[in-house]
Amino acid sequence: MKYESGMQIIYDVVKKGVFIEFRNRSHYLEGPFPSQRDAIRAAEEHCRKLGWQNEPA
């Protein structure tokens, strides 16, 4: 799946949360998430709610 230019998702291995950079704004989802995959899925869903329309690559 393709992210927008400048969109970043970084898993926080210490607190098991996820940092998000989306449209020049920073967000943090605290979790804890059971896995990195779950954290990234939550971050992507958060970005969808903010208007990201991902298209399959």
N, C-alpha and C positions, 0 to 999 in steps of 0.2 A: 504494500500500500504506500502511496506517495504522500509525503508531508508537504505542507506549504513551505515556501522559502522562509528560512529563519525559525521554523518550528522545531523545537527540541524537546525531548522527553528523556530525563535522566533519573534512573532508579537510585534511591538512597539506601545503600546496603546496611547502614548502621541503624536507622530508624524504620526501615522497610516502608518508606513513603516514596513519593515521586515528585520531582521538580519538573515544571512545565514552562517553556517559553513559547508564547503563542501571540502573534500579532503585536509584538513589542511590549507584552505584559508578562509578568512572572506570576506563577501560581505554584502552590505546594499542596499536594493531597497527602495528609498525614498517615493514613493507614492505621495500623500495620496491615500490609497485604501479605497473603500467604506465600506469594512468589513474585519474582520479577515480572513474569508474564502477566499475572493478575494486575500488578501495578501499572504496567504499560497499557493494558486494556482499559483500565479505569481512566488513565490520562487521556487516551484517545477518545473515550466517551465524553469526557469533560470538554475536550476541544470541539467535538460535534455539537454539544449544547451551545458553544460559543460561536458556531457558524462554520466550522470546518466541514467541507464536503469532500471526503476522501473518495478517490476513484481507484479501482484496481490498476496496478502498474502494467 
